[in-house]
Amino acid sequence: MPSMNPAATGNPGKSPAGHGGPRSGSADLFDPARADGQPDYIIVYSKDGNIRYVNPAFSRTMGYSPDQMIGTPFLSYVPEALRAEAAAGMTERQDTREGPLFEMALTSANGNFRSVIVKGRPIRFGSDPATLLFLIDITRRKTLEDELMARADELQRISAAFRQANRKLTLLTTITRHDINNQLTVLKGYLELLAPLQADQKLVGYCAKAEEAAERIAAMIRFTREYEEIGTSVPLWHDARALVDAALSQAPVGDVLVRNDILAGMEIFADPLVEKVLYNLMDNAVRYGTTITTIRFSAQEKDGTLMLVCEDDGTGVLPDEKERIFERGFGKNTGLGLALSREILDITGITIRENGEPGKGARFEMMVPPGAWRAR
């Protein structure tokens, strides 16, 4: 570090500039001895813009010795395209006690850019008016911000590509589903034509099996149409009591009494298709409950988890079928309803299980994790 003008040295017990140091006119007197040990970058430049002082932290980061920097224009370290903006900021700090913070880019000896936040004020360097700059290095933060922006842009491109691929896949699925349905209609038509011609009982059985297989194919096609809707909409907060009422208005429950004991204001975060889940539970209860007279919905909290319950007084579910009923293709019909329901609930982490007592009724428990439910 080259020696400084002795007149530039103020009270060594004070801070570098303007924090209790001696005054000379309207500006503080600069103290290089205090500035040398500061970790942040400190620069002093004169009215003509040439550097009068740099502290070791700044010269070391920039890749120069202090002797190389002193006497050079401060703006020479600013990228040329940004010099006009930087010059305006410097002028403001010469004319005011303390201008607002602003951001600046600097070019180091190896050509790398450094991003800094600048705070400055007028001082006196010896007997001369000058400007003091404090620079806070934010290069790492800017690098991370740029990386995050680049990743965000990449994610947007990937997301757009997925949406485009999904649209094409949906179109292909729709066309394929339409063609399969047309062929099923033809198949069922020929089976109906065969019915009056069936003298052989074996042939009658074969045709019945063929009709059953055709109906299962039709059910699977209906499932694909419903399944492709899962996850296409953003999950929302739903009032659980209102969901039950909405599903009940569509469910074919007949004379079965449906009790909704869920308190108003109890909300769950779920896919918009959650109403279909409740509809399916009521439909299954009526369809398979045999002796059913009542379906009851309730909710209770335990250890931060909300348990939504749909229970009935029908025949219940056999022990070895409690998990299998959620498999696609299991059951007296197709088993698609409960398989679909589990997928819909799982989008927001909700699980479902059957926990009833065989012979006394089915009991479906939907476990809503903490953060996915709230009471309003």
Backbone torsions as a table, in degrees:
resi	resn	phi	psi	omega
1	MET	NA	124.0	179.1
2	PRO	-68.1	154.4	179.3
3	SER	-69.5	147.1	-178.0
4	MET	-101.4	160.2	173.5
5	ASN	-57.3	123.9	-178.6
6	PRO	-56.2	-28.7	179.8
7	ALA	-68.5	-16.7	-179.4
8	ALA	-76.9	-14.1	-174.5
9	THR	-89.2	124.5	177.3
10	GLY	-96.0	-151.2	178.8
11	ASN	-69.9	116.1	-176.8
12	PRO	-65.4	-12.7	179.4
13	GLY	-86.8	0.2	-177.6
14	LYS	-108.7	169.9	-179.8
15	SER	-75.1	167.0	-171.0
16	PRO	-56.2	-39.3	-175.9
17	ALA	-160.7	125.7	167.6
18	GLY	73.8	15.1	180.0
19	HIS	-122.0	56.0	179.1
20	GLY	100.2	-0.8	-180.0
21	GLY	-74.9	169.2	-179.0
22	PRO	-64.5	155.9	-178.0
23	ARG	-107.0	148.0	171.1
24	SER	-135.5	101.7	-173.2
25	GLY	71.6	-128.5	-176.5
26	SER	-99.0	-0.5	-176.4
27	ALA	-121.1	154.8	179.5
28	ASP	-76.5	152.5	177.1
29	LEU	-88.6	131.7	-174.9
30	PHE	-81.0	143.4	-179.2
31	ASP	-121.1	95.2	-178.8
32	PRO	-59.2	-34.0	-177.5
33	ALA	-60.6	-37.3	178.8
34	ARG	-75.2	-32.6	-176.7
35	ALA	-74.0	-28.1	-175.4
36	ASP	-58.7	-35.0	-175.0
37	GLY	-92.3	4.4	-177.5
38	GLN	-77.7	137.2	178.9
39	PRO	-74.1	-29.3	177.0
40	ASP	-77.7	161.7	-176.5
41	TYR	-80.7	134.3	179.7
42	ILE	-129.2	130.7	-178.2
43	ILE	-133.7	143.4	170.7
44	VAL	-124.8	129.1	175.1
45	TYR	-129.8	152.6	-175.8
46	SER	-87.1	-177.9	-177.0
47	LYS	-59.2	-31.4	-179.1
48	ASP	-81.9	1.4	176.9
49	GLY	88.4	-1.1	179.8
50	ASN	-84.3	144.2	-176.9
51	ILE	-71.8	131.7	175.6
52	ARG	-104.7	-26.6	-178.1
53	TYR	-155.8	140.9	168.0
54	VAL	-134.6	141.4	177.5
55	ASN	-84.7	161.4	-175.6
56	PRO	-56.5	-36.6	-178.6
57	ALA	-59.6	-40.2	-178.3
58	PHE	-74.2	-47.8	-177.7
59	SER	-63.2	-37.6	179.6
60	ARG	-64.4	-44.6	179.9
61	THR	-64.9	-37.9	-178.0
62	MET	-76.9	-15.1	177.4
63	GLY	85.6	19.5	177.8
64	TYR	-121.0	163.3	168.4
65	SER	-86.1	157.4	177.2
66	PRO	-56.2	-38.1	-179.7
67	ASP	-61.6	-35.4	179.9
68	GLN	-68.5	-29.4	-174.6
69	MET	-90.7	-34.3	-177.0
70	ILE	-66.1	130.0	-179.0
71	GLY	95.0	-9.1	178.1
72	THR	-93.7	153.3	178.7
73	PRO	-66.2	131.2	178.5
74	PHE	-59.0	-37.3	-178.3
75	LEU	-65.9	-16.1	178.9
76	SER	-68.2	-15.1	178.2
77	TYR	-94.9	0.5	178.0
78	VAL	-98.8	134.4	176.6
79	PRO	-51.6	139.1	-172.0
80	GLU	-55.1	-39.4	-177.5
81	ALA	-66.5	-17.8	-176.0
82	LEU	-108.7	3.8	-172.7
83	ARG	-68.6	-37.1	-178.8
84	ALA	-61.4	-43.7	179.2
85	GLU	-65.9	-41.8	179.4
86	ALA	-65.4	-39.0	179.7
87	ALA	-62.5	-38.8	178.1
88	ALA	-62.9	-41.1	178.5
89	GLY	-65.6	-38.6	179.0
90	MET	-66.8	-41.1	178.9
91	THR	-61.1	-40.4	179.8
92	GLU	-61.7	-35.6	-178.5
93	ARG	-78.7	-17.7	173.4
94	GLN	-77.4	-28.7	-172.2
95	ASP	-98.8	-10.4	-177.4
96	THR	-127.1	158.6	179.7
97	ARG	-62.0	-40.4	-179.7
98	GLU	-162.1	105.4	-179.7
99	GLY	-77.4	171.0	179.6
100	PRO	-69.7	159.9	175.9
101	LEU	-64.3	145.6	172.2
102	PHE	-148.1	162.4	-175.4
103	GLU	-100.6	143.7	-177.0
104	MET	-143.8	150.6	174.5
105	ALA	-109.0	140.8	178.4
106	LEU	-126.9	152.9	178.1
107	THR	-110.2	123.7	-179.0
108	SER	-84.6	177.5	-176.2
109	ALA	-61.5	-32.1	-179.4
110	ASN	-87.8	6.7	176.8
111	GLY	89.1	-2.1	178.7
112	ASN	-78.9	151.4	178.7
113	PHE	-91.7	142.2	171.7
114	ARG	-119.4	133.2	176.4
115	SER	-101.3	132.0	-177.2
116	VAL	-136.1	151.8	168.4
117	ILE	-97.2	130.2	-172.8
118	VAL	-109.6	132.2	171.7
119	LYS	-129.8	128.9	-175.4
120	GLY	-141.8	166.9	178.0
121	ARG	-162.8	156.3	176.9
122	PRO	-73.7	142.5	176.7
123	ILE	-139.8	-176.2	169.9
124	ARG	-117.8	128.8	177.0
125	PHE	-107.4	98.6	-169.1
126	GLY	68.4	-123.3	179.0
127	SER	-98.3	1.0	-174.2
128	ASP	-102.3	142.8	171.5
129	PRO	-69.6	142.7	-179.0
130	ALA	-153.1	178.0	178.2
131	THR	-124.1	132.7	177.7
132	LEU	-101.4	131.0	175.8
133	LEU	-117.9	131.1	166.2
134	PHE	-101.0	126.4	180.0
135	LEU	-115.9	126.8	176.6
136	ILE	-106.2	119.9	-175.8
137	ASP	-74.8	119.7	178.2
138	ILE	-119.6	23.2	-176.8
139	THR	-57.9	-44.9	-179.0
140	ARG	-62.3	-43.2	179.6
141	ARG	-62.8	-42.7	179.7
142	LYS	-64.6	-38.7	178.2
143	THR	-61.7	-44.7	178.5
144	LEU	-63.9	-40.8	178.1
145	GLU	-61.5	-43.6	179.3
146	ASP	-63.7	-40.9	178.5
147	GLU	-63.9	-41.9	179.0
148	LEU	-63.9	-41.1	178.6
149	MET	-63.8	-41.8	179.3
150	ALA	-63.9	-41.6	178.8
151	ARG	-67.7	-37.1	177.6
152	ALA	-63.4	-42.0	177.5
153	ASP	-63.2	-41.5	179.6
154	GLU	-64.0	-42.4	178.5
155	LEU	-62.9	-37.7	177.6
156	GLN	-64.3	-41.0	178.1
157	ARG	-64.9	-43.2	179.0
158	ILE	-63.6	-42.9	179.3
159	SER	-61.2	-42.5	178.7
160	ALA	-63.6	-39.4	178.8
161	ALA	-65.4	-40.1	177.9
162	PHE	-64.4	-41.1	179.3
163	ARG	-63.2	-41.1	179.0
164	GLN	-65.3	-43.9	178.6
165	ALA	-63.3	-38.8	179.8
166	ASN	-65.6	-39.3	177.3
167	ARG	-61.8	-42.7	179.8
168	LYS	-66.7	-40.4	179.2
169	LEU	-65.0	-40.8	178.7
170	THR	-62.7	-42.2	178.6
171	LEU	-62.5	-44.5	179.4
172	LEU	-62.5	-43.1	179.5
173	THR	-62.4	-42.5	-179.9
174	THR	-62.3	-44.6	179.5
175	ILE	-64.1	-44.8	-179.8
176	THR	-63.0	-43.2	179.2
177	ARG	-61.4	-41.4	179.2
178	HIS	-62.7	-44.5	-179.3
179	ASP	-65.1	-41.1	179.3
180	ILE	-64.7	-41.9	178.3
181	ASN	-61.0	-38.7	177.5
182	ASN	-62.4	-43.7	179.8
183	GLN	-68.3	-33.6	175.7
184	LEU	-64.3	-39.3	177.7
185	THR	-61.4	-42.4	177.6
186	VAL	-63.0	-45.7	-179.2
187	LEU	-60.5	-46.6	180.0
188	LYS	-64.3	-34.9	178.3
189	GLY	-63.2	-44.9	178.9
190	TYR	-66.6	-36.4	177.6
191	LEU	-64.1	-37.0	176.8
192	GLU	-66.5	-37.6	178.3
193	LEU	-67.0	-30.5	179.9
194	LEU	-74.3	-24.9	-172.7
195	ALA	-51.6	-51.4	-178.0
196	PRO	-72.2	-9.1	-177.1
197	LEU	-98.3	1.4	-172.7
198	GLN	-88.2	99.0	176.4
199	ALA	-92.5	-33.0	-179.1
200	ASP	-80.5	124.4	-178.8
201	GLN	-63.1	-31.4	176.4
202	LYS	-63.7	-40.3	179.1
203	LEU	-64.6	-37.2	177.3
204	VAL	-60.9	-44.2	179.9
205	GLY	-64.7	-40.6	179.1
206	TYR	-63.3	-43.1	179.9
207	CYS	-65.1	-37.0	178.2
208	ALA	-64.3	-41.4	177.4
209	LYS	-63.4	-39.4	179.4
210	ALA	-64.4	-40.6	178.0
211	GLU	-64.7	-39.5	178.9
212	GLU	-64.2	-42.1	178.7
213	ALA	-64.3	-39.9	178.7
214	ALA	-62.6	-39.6	179.4
215	GLU	-67.3	-36.9	177.5
216	ARG	-65.9	-39.4	176.9
217	ILE	-61.9	-42.1	178.4
218	ALA	-61.9	-39.6	178.8
219	ALA	-65.4	-39.2	178.1
220	MET	-65.6	-36.8	176.6
221	ILE	-63.8	-41.4	177.4
222	ARG	-62.9	-37.3	178.9
223	PHE	-62.9	-44.5	-179.9
224	THR	-62.6	-34.5	178.8
225	ARG	-66.0	-40.2	179.3
226	GLU	-74.7	-38.9	-175.2
227	TYR	-65.6	-35.3	-177.2
228	GLU	-67.8	-13.1	177.6
229	GLU	-82.3	-17.8	-175.9
230	ILE	-67.2	130.6	176.2
231	GLY	78.5	0.3	179.7
232	THR	-80.9	-15.9	177.2
233	SER	-115.0	152.7	-179.4
234	VAL	-71.2	134.0	175.8
235	PRO	-56.9	148.0	-176.6
236	LEU	-133.2	166.4	171.4
237	TRP	-83.8	130.0	-178.7
238	HIS	-125.8	138.6	171.4
239	ASP	-73.3	117.7	-173.4
240	ALA	-62.1	-40.6	179.3
241	ARG	-63.3	-43.5	179.6
242	ALA	-65.1	-34.1	177.2
243	LEU	-61.5	-44.6	179.1
244	VAL	-61.7	-44.7	-179.8
245	ASP	-61.9	-41.0	-179.5
246	ALA	-66.4	-42.5	178.6
247	ALA	-66.0	-38.5	-179.8
248	LEU	-63.2	-34.3	-178.8
249	SER	-65.3	-17.8	-179.4
250	GLN	-108.1	-18.0	-172.6
251	ALA	-78.0	139.8	179.0
252	PRO	-82.9	71.4	-174.3
253	VAL	-88.8	-12.0	178.7
254	GLY	60.0	-127.2	-178.2
255	ASP	-87.9	0.7	-179.2
256	VAL	-69.7	131.5	178.6
257	LEU	-80.0	129.4	177.2
258	VAL	-114.1	117.6	179.1
259	ARG	-101.7	127.9	178.2
260	ASN	-110.5	97.0	-177.1
261	ASP	-99.8	13.5	177.5
262	ILE	-77.2	131.7	-179.3
263	LEU	-69.0	141.2	175.7
264	ALA	-63.6	144.1	-179.9
265	GLY	93.9	-4.6	176.1
266	MET	-85.2	113.0	-173.4
267	GLU	-113.9	147.1	175.8
268	ILE	-125.6	149.5	178.8
269	PHE	-98.3	111.7	-172.6
270	ALA	-152.6	165.6	174.5
271	ASP	-61.8	144.7	179.4
272	PRO	-56.0	-19.3	179.5
273	LEU	-79.5	5.2	-178.6
274	VAL	-60.8	-29.2	177.3
275	GLU	-60.6	-34.9	178.3
276	LYS	-63.5	-33.7	178.1
277	VAL	-61.8	-48.3	-178.8
278	LEU	-66.0	-38.8	175.6
279	TYR	-59.0	-45.6	-177.5
280	ASN	-64.2	-37.8	178.5
281	LEU	-63.6	-42.1	177.6
282	MET	-67.4	-42.1	-179.6
283	ASP	-62.6	-43.7	178.6
284	ASN	-64.8	-40.4	-179.3
285	ALA	-60.1	-45.5	-179.7
286	VAL	-70.2	-39.3	-175.5
287	ARG	-69.0	-39.7	-172.2
288	TYR	-115.5	-3.5	-176.2
289	GLY	-73.6	-16.5	177.2
290	THR	59.2	-71.0	-176.3
291	THR	-97.1	13.9	-172.5
292	ILE	-64.2	139.3	174.0
293	THR	-127.2	-23.1	-174.3
294	THR	-141.9	139.5	170.3
295	ILE	-120.0	134.3	-178.3
296	ARG	-128.5	132.3	173.8
297	PHE	-108.3	136.3	178.8
298	SER	-147.9	171.2	178.9
299	ALA	-145.2	141.3	176.1
300	GLN	-149.2	148.5	-178.4
301	GLU	-104.6	140.0	176.1
302	LYS	-149.2	122.3	177.6
303	ASP	54.0	38.2	176.6
304	GLY	86.5	-7.4	178.9
305	THR	-102.8	136.9	176.8
306	LEU	-96.3	128.2	177.7
307	MET	-107.9	114.4	173.1
308	LEU	-93.4	130.5	-174.2
309	VAL	-120.6	134.2	169.3
310	CYS	-121.4	112.4	-177.0
311	GLU	-130.9	154.1	179.6
312	ASP	-138.4	174.6	-179.4
313	ASP	-110.0	31.7	179.7
314	GLY	-83.9	-150.6	-174.7
315	THR	-81.7	-16.7	177.2
316	GLY	82.7	-171.7	-176.3
317	VAL	-121.7	134.2	179.7
318	LEU	-64.5	148.2	-176.7
319	PRO	-54.3	-41.8	-176.9
320	ASP	-79.6	0.6	179.6
321	GLU	-112.0	-0.7	-174.4
322	LYS	-61.0	-32.5	177.7
323	GLU	-98.3	-31.6	-177.0
324	ARG	-66.8	-25.0	-179.3
325	ILE	-64.7	-15.0	178.5
326	PHE	-92.2	0.7	178.7
327	GLU	-85.9	139.5	179.2
328	ARG	-67.2	128.3	178.0
329	GLY	97.3	-7.3	179.7
330	PHE	-88.7	147.4	171.2
331	GLY	116.9	178.8	-176.9
332	LYS	-72.2	-24.7	179.0
333	ASN	-105.9	-99.4	176.8
334	THR	-127.8	-16.0	-177.5
335	GLY	74.8	4.4	-176.6
336	LEU	-71.0	-30.8	-174.8
337	GLY	-61.3	-50.9	-178.5
338	LEU	-72.4	-33.3	175.8
339	ALA	-62.5	-43.6	178.3
340	LEU	-65.3	-41.1	-179.3
341	SER	-60.7	-43.3	180.0
342	ARG	-63.0	-39.1	178.6
343	GLU	-65.3	-41.9	-179.4
344	ILE	-62.3	-46.4	-178.6
345	LEU	-66.9	-35.3	-175.2
346	ASP	-66.6	-18.8	-179.3
347	ILE	-56.0	-38.4	179.2
348	THR	-111.4	22.9	173.4
349	GLY	83.1	11.7	178.4
350	ILE	-84.7	132.6	178.1
351	THR	-107.6	160.8	178.7
352	ILE	-138.8	141.7	178.8
353	ARG	-146.8	158.9	175.3
354	GLU	-104.0	124.5	-172.6
355	ASN	-134.5	29.3	-179.0
356	GLY	-86.0	173.7	178.8
357	GLU	-101.1	119.2	-178.9
358	PRO	-52.8	136.1	-179.1
359	GLY	89.2	-16.5	-179.3
360	LYS	-115.5	-3.9	176.9
361	GLY	127.2	158.6	177.3
362	ALA	-86.4	150.1	177.7
363	ARG	-141.1	108.2	179.2
364	PHE	-100.0	123.8	-178.2
365	GLU	-111.4	120.0	177.4
366	MET	-103.4	115.4	-175.6
367	MET	-96.5	111.9	-178.6
368	VAL	-97.9	117.2	-173.5
369	PRO	-71.7	162.3	175.6
370	PRO	-55.2	139.5	-178.7
371	GLY	92.9	-18.2	179.5
372	ALA	-105.9	9.9	174.6
373	TRP	-147.5	158.5	178.8
374	ARG	-157.9	153.6	176.5
375	ALA	-109.5	124.8	-177.2
376	ARG	-109.1	NA	NA
